Amino acid sequence: KALDCFSHMLSVKYDARTKRFSNSTGTGLWAYQGGFPDGTDYMVWRTYYNSFWKLLTTKYGYRLGYDLFAAPYDWRLSSDGLNQIGEFDRMADRIAAAVKQNCG
């Protein structure tokens, strides 16, 4: 039962008539966008990415928010689904802001 519930919560529904993706009924799941920068406060410090980010920042000199950025997204969606929710536009905005910040 618990596995069925977990699977239901992670599943995405596709409506062929509207060509839209949505969460399962009664479920809300999204990519965390808050924090510095772009969700890294959650992704870096509270997940298994912690040691990878520490390596990049300590051994190779990368700096969070300067030349190292997070890009949270809903990994359950195909490229069509990511496009529908505006994820590619958000990604382009993140890249443009990083270029402007670093290159003027």
N, CA, C and O of each residue as an XYZ file, in Angstrom:
416
protein
N       0.812     -1.202      0.000
C       0.000      0.000      0.000
C       0.854      1.264      0.000
O       0.582      2.189     -0.765
N       1.887      1.317      0.851
C       2.718      2.518      0.934
C       3.413      2.788     -0.398
O       3.513      3.939     -0.824
N       3.894      1.730     -1.057
C       4.555      1.898     -2.344
C       3.578      2.392     -3.398
O       3.938      3.226     -4.228
N       2.340      1.890     -3.379
C       1.323      2.362     -4.323
C       1.038      3.845     -4.115
O       0.875      4.594     -5.078
N       0.978      4.261     -2.856
C       0.728      5.667     -2.539
C       1.880      6.537     -3.026
O       1.659      7.582     -3.638
N       3.108      6.108     -2.754
C       4.290      6.852     -3.177
C       4.332      6.956     -4.704
O       4.602      8.027     -5.246
N       4.070      5.864     -5.383
C       4.055      5.847     -6.846
C       2.987      6.798     -7.383
O       3.225      7.516     -8.354
N       1.827      6.803     -6.761
C       0.746      7.709     -7.169
C       1.177      9.161     -7.011
O       0.923      9.985     -7.890
N       1.832      9.479     -5.889
C       2.239     10.860     -5.640
C       3.283     11.334     -6.649
O       3.318     12.519     -6.980
N       4.126     10.441     -7.138
C       5.168     10.820     -8.091
C       4.714     10.790     -9.548
O       5.396     11.317    -10.427
N       3.581     10.183     -9.796
C       3.154     10.030    -11.190
C       2.631     11.342    -11.771
O       2.145     12.217    -11.054
N       2.744     11.446    -13.063
C       2.251     12.606    -13.809
C       1.182     12.114    -14.766
O       1.346     11.080    -15.414
N       0.090     12.853    -14.853
C      -0.983     12.495    -15.770
C      -0.844     13.328    -17.048
O      -0.487     14.506    -17.005
N      -1.130     12.696    -18.166
C      -1.113     13.402    -19.455
C      -2.507     13.323    -20.045
O      -3.079     12.240    -20.159
N      -3.053     14.469    -20.419
C      -4.366     14.549    -21.054
C      -4.150     14.714    -22.551
O      -3.754     15.787    -23.006
N      -4.405     13.668    -23.314
C      -4.175     13.697    -24.768
C      -5.067     14.723    -25.459
O      -4.694     15.277    -26.493
N      -6.241     14.977    -24.891
C      -7.150     15.955    -25.495
C      -6.583     17.365    -25.394
O      -6.592     18.109    -26.375
N      -6.094     17.736    -24.222
C      -5.561     19.091    -24.034
C      -4.055     19.157    -24.265
O      -3.479     20.240    -24.370
N      -3.420     17.976    -24.343
C      -1.967     17.883    -24.506
C      -1.233     18.576    -23.353
O      -0.231     19.261    -23.555
N      -1.761     18.378    -22.138
C      -1.190     18.991    -20.944
C      -0.827     17.925    -19.919
O      -1.470     16.879    -19.841
N       0.205     18.200    -19.138
C       0.621     17.339    -18.037
C       0.093     17.925    -16.735
O      -0.063     19.140    -16.611
N      -0.183     17.053    -15.762
C      -0.602     17.528    -14.450
C      -0.208     16.504    -13.395
O       0.050     15.340    -13.703
N      -0.167     16.961    -12.138
C       0.075     16.049    -11.026
C      -1.124     15.139    -10.862
O      -2.218     15.457    -11.329
N      -0.929     14.020    -10.208
C      -2.038     13.120     -9.898
C      -3.018     13.838     -8.976
O      -2.639     14.767     -8.263
N      -4.256     13.414     -8.989
C      -5.296     14.014     -8.170
C      -4.892     14.007     -6.696
O      -4.485     12.980     -6.154
N      -5.011     15.156     -6.070
C      -4.687     15.278     -4.655
C      -3.204     15.404     -4.355
O      -2.805     15.366     -3.191
N      -2.387     15.552     -5.377
C      -0.945     15.616     -5.200
C      -0.409     16.943     -5.704
O      -0.830     17.429     -6.754
N       0.506     17.522     -4.970
C       1.219     18.708     -5.413
C       2.711     18.448     -5.321
O       3.237     18.237     -4.229
N       3.390     18.459     -6.442
C       4.825     18.214     -6.468
C       5.436     19.157     -7.490
O       4.935     19.264     -8.609
N       6.514     19.842     -7.119
C       7.141     20.803     -8.015
C       8.620     20.901     -7.673
O       9.056     20.477     -6.603
N       9.370     21.458     -8.584
C      10.796     21.695     -8.341
C      10.929     22.898     -7.419
O      10.301     23.933     -7.643
N      11.748     22.761     -6.381
C      11.955     23.835     -5.422
C      12.759     24.950     -6.075
O      13.876     24.710     -6.535
N      12.220     26.156     -6.126
C      12.866     27.276     -6.811
C      13.450     28.311     -5.863
O      14.153     29.215     -6.314
N      13.186     28.212     -4.575
C      13.614     29.260     -3.648
C      15.058     29.145     -3.224
O      15.763     28.210     -3.603
N      15.482     30.099     -2.439
C      16.805     30.030     -1.846
C      17.903     30.597     -2.705
O      17.652     31.142     -3.780
N      19.120     30.467     -2.229
C      20.277     31.050     -2.913
C      21.139     29.969     -3.508
O      21.347     28.950     -2.851
N      21.647     30.122     -4.693
C      20.904     30.749     -5.775
C      20.024     29.702     -6.435
O      20.480     28.585     -6.678
N      18.831     30.020     -6.717
C      17.883     29.143     -7.412
C      17.740     27.767     -6.781
O      17.852     26.754     -7.471
N      17.499     27.722     -5.509
C      17.236     26.453     -4.854
C      18.435     25.750     -4.278
O      18.294     24.665     -3.713
N      19.624     26.336     -4.401
C      20.809     25.627     -3.913
C      20.821     25.478     -2.405
O      21.466     24.564     -1.891
N      20.132     26.342     -1.679
C      20.138     26.158     -0.231
C      19.531     24.816      0.128
O      19.963     24.187      1.095
N      18.550     24.365     -0.617
C      17.972     23.045     -0.367
C      18.809     21.953     -1.018
O      19.202     20.987     -0.364
N      19.077     22.112     -2.303
C      19.725     21.047     -3.059
C      21.133     20.756     -2.564
O      21.514     19.592     -2.438
N      21.904     21.785     -2.286
C      23.295     21.589     -1.912
C      23.434     21.106     -0.478
O      24.134     20.128     -0.215
N      22.786     21.770      0.429
C      23.065     21.515      1.836
C      22.214     20.407      2.432
O      22.514     19.938      3.530
N      21.181     19.980      1.761
C      20.304     18.969      2.347
C      20.191     17.700      1.522
O      19.332     16.866      1.807
N      21.010     17.530      0.529
C      20.937     16.331     -0.299
C      22.322     15.756     -0.529
O      23.314     16.258     -0.001
N      22.373     14.713     -1.312
C      23.633     14.038     -1.601
C      24.550     14.839     -2.523
O      25.684     14.420     -2.755
N      24.103     15.966     -3.054
C      24.964     16.813     -3.883
C      25.971     17.603     -3.052
O      26.889     18.213     -3.601
N      25.803     17.593     -1.751
C      26.640     18.386     -0.859
C      28.131     18.171     -1.126
O      28.866     19.144     -1.298
N      28.591     16.925     -1.164
C      30.030     16.679     -1.336
C      30.510     17.093     -2.730
O      31.644     17.548     -2.878
N      29.674     16.943     -3.735
C      30.043     17.363     -5.094
C      30.237     18.876     -5.159
O      31.222     19.355     -5.721
N      29.289     19.633     -4.578
C      29.393     21.088     -4.589
C      30.574     21.556     -3.747
O      31.248     22.522     -4.106
N      30.827     20.886     -2.643
C      31.990     21.251     -1.815
C      33.284     21.046     -2.600
O      34.189     21.878     -2.521
N      33.385     19.956     -3.352
C      34.560     19.700     -4.183
C      34.742     20.808     -5.212
O      35.844     21.331     -5.372
N      33.670     21.169     -5.910
C      33.764     22.212     -6.937
C      34.163     23.563     -6.353
O      34.914     24.317     -6.972
N      33.659     23.861     -5.161
C      33.961     25.170     -4.572
C      35.309     25.210     -3.875
O      35.977     26.244     -3.906
N      35.730     24.122     -3.249
C      36.999     24.153     -2.514
C      38.193     23.803     -3.391
O      39.203     24.505     -3.355
N      38.103     22.745     -4.171
C      39.255     22.314     -4.959
C      39.398     23.089     -6.267
O      40.515     23.357     -6.708
N      38.294     23.444     -6.880
C      38.361     24.074     -8.199
C      37.996     25.555     -8.203
O      38.047     26.192     -9.255
N      37.630     26.114     -7.058
C      37.432     27.552     -6.939
C      36.117     28.106     -7.466
O      35.971     29.322     -7.586
N      35.160     27.244     -7.783
C      33.858     27.755     -8.214
C      33.176     28.452     -7.046
O      33.414     28.121     -5.885
N      32.314     29.435     -7.372
C      31.592     30.173     -6.344
C      30.103     30.130     -6.642
O      29.660     30.475     -7.738
N      29.339     29.700     -5.645
C      27.887     29.655     -5.794
C      27.341     31.042     -6.095
O      27.683     32.020     -5.430
N      26.503     31.107     -7.088
C      25.895     32.381     -7.457
C      26.758     33.251     -8.341
O      26.321     34.316     -8.778
N      27.974     32.819     -8.613
C      28.860     33.585     -9.486
C      29.167     32.790    -10.753
O      28.831     33.233    -11.852
N      29.790     31.642    -10.619
C      30.068     30.803    -11.776
C      29.598     29.357    -11.564
O      29.968     28.451    -12.311
N      28.778     29.168    -10.532
C      28.196     27.862    -10.233
C      26.749     28.082     -9.803
O      26.482     28.767     -8.816
N      25.821     27.494    -10.553
C      24.396     27.717    -10.326
C      23.642     26.394    -10.299
O      24.064     25.408    -10.903
N      22.539     26.392     -9.598
C      21.636     25.243     -9.602
C      20.544     25.493    -10.631
O      20.227     26.637    -10.957
N      19.981     24.413    -11.131
C      18.881     24.507    -12.085
C      17.823     23.461    -11.738
O      17.682     22.465    -12.447
N      17.075     23.684    -10.646
C      16.040     22.722    -10.266
C      14.967     22.618    -11.354
O      14.589     23.616    -11.967
N      14.493     21.408    -11.578
C      13.403     21.203    -12.533
C      12.634     19.956    -12.143
O      13.117     19.146    -11.351
N      11.449     19.798    -12.691
C      10.607     18.632    -12.415
C      11.065     17.487    -13.303
O      10.687     17.418    -14.472
N      11.872     16.592    -12.761
C      12.491     15.502    -13.513
C      11.480     14.496    -14.040
O      11.831     13.643    -14.855
N      10.233     14.579    -13.591
C       9.213     13.644    -14.070
C       8.703     13.999    -15.462
O       8.117     13.155    -16.139
N       8.918     15.232    -15.891
C       8.330     15.713    -17.142
C       9.255     15.527    -18.332
O      10.479     15.591    -18.207
N       8.649     15.298    -19.481
C       9.392     15.268    -20.741
C       9.703     16.708    -21.145
O       9.291     17.650    -20.468
N      10.417     16.875    -22.227
C      10.722     18.234    -22.686
C       9.445     18.996    -23.031
O       9.381     20.207    -22.816
N       8.433     18.320    -23.558
C       7.150     18.995    -23.833
C       6.527     19.517    -22.544
O       6.036     20.645    -22.495
N       6.550     18.696    -21.510
C       5.988     19.112    -20.227
C       6.763     20.253    -19.607
O       6.167     21.179    -19.059
N       8.093     20.202    -19.686
C       8.913     21.292    -19.161
C       8.643     22.584    -19.920
O       8.609     23.662    -19.327
N       8.455     22.477    -21.208
C       8.133     23.654    -22.014
C       6.770     24.223    -21.615
O       6.607     25.440    -21.529
N       5.794     23.350    -21.373
C       4.445     23.799    -21.002
C       4.444     24.619    -19.722
O       3.680     25.576    -19.601
N       5.287     24.258    -18.773
C       5.294     24.985    -17.495
C       6.292     26.141    -17.482
O       6.498     26.774    -16.447
N       6.911     26.415    -18.630
C       7.800     27.567    -18.748
C       9.208     27.337    -18.242
O       9.948     28.294    -18.012
N       9.594     26.061    -18.062
C      10.909     25.781    -17.494
C      12.043     26.231    -18.408
O      13.065     26.707    -17.914
N      11.897     26.098    -19.706
C      12.968     26.520    -20.615
C      13.135     28.037    -20.590
O      14.254     28.541    -20.693
N      12.040     28.758    -20.455
C      12.132     30.222    -20.329
C      12.834     30.609    -19.026
O      13.665     31.518    -19.012
N      12.498     29.913    -17.923
C      13.172     30.190    -16.648
C      14.660     29.884    -16.745
O      15.485     30.626    -16.212
N      15.007     28.788    -17.425
C      16.414     28.429    -17.599
C      17.138     29.492    -18.419
O      18.250     29.890    -18.075
N      16.513     29.952    -19.501
C      17.123     31.002    -20.330
C      17.319     32.276    -19.507
O      18.340     32.951    -19.646
N      16.353     32.606    -18.656
C      16.488     33.788    -17.796
C      17.649     33.628    -16.816
O      18.394     34.578    -16.577
N      17.807     32.419    -16.243
C      18.918     32.174    -15.323
C      20.266     32.335    -16.033
O      21.195     32.943    -15.500
N      20.353     31.781    -17.235
C      21.601     31.874    -18.004
C      21.897     33.322    -18.364
O      23.028     33.781    -18.209
N      20.883     34.051    -18.845
C      21.074     35.459    -19.206
C      21.522     36.288    -18.006
O      22.390     37.152    -18.137
N      20.929     36.028    -16.825
C      21.325     36.762    -15.630
C      22.758     36.446    -15.235
O      23.495     37.340    -14.819
N      23.168     35.170    -15.360
C      24.548     34.806    -15.029
C      25.536     35.440    -15.989
O      26.595     35.905    -15.567
N      25.209     35.465    -17.270
C      26.081     36.090    -18.271
C      26.196     37.582    -17.989
O      27.293     38.140    -18.002
N      25.058     38.227    -17.735
C      25.068     39.672    -17.436
C      25.898     39.956    -16.186
O      26.681     40.906    -16.161
N      25.730     39.142    -15.158
C      26.453     39.327    -13.901
C      27.960     39.159    -14.093
O      28.748     39.883    -13.484
N      28.354     38.217    -14.926
C      29.770     37.880    -15.069
C      30.454     38.562    -16.252
O      31.672     38.740    -16.240
N      29.694     38.939    -17.261
C      30.295     39.477    -18.482
C      29.831     40.897    -18.787
O      30.338     41.521    -19.720
N      28.895     41.411    -18.031
C      28.410     42.769    -18.259
C      27.376     42.907    -19.316
O      26.906     44.014    -19.580
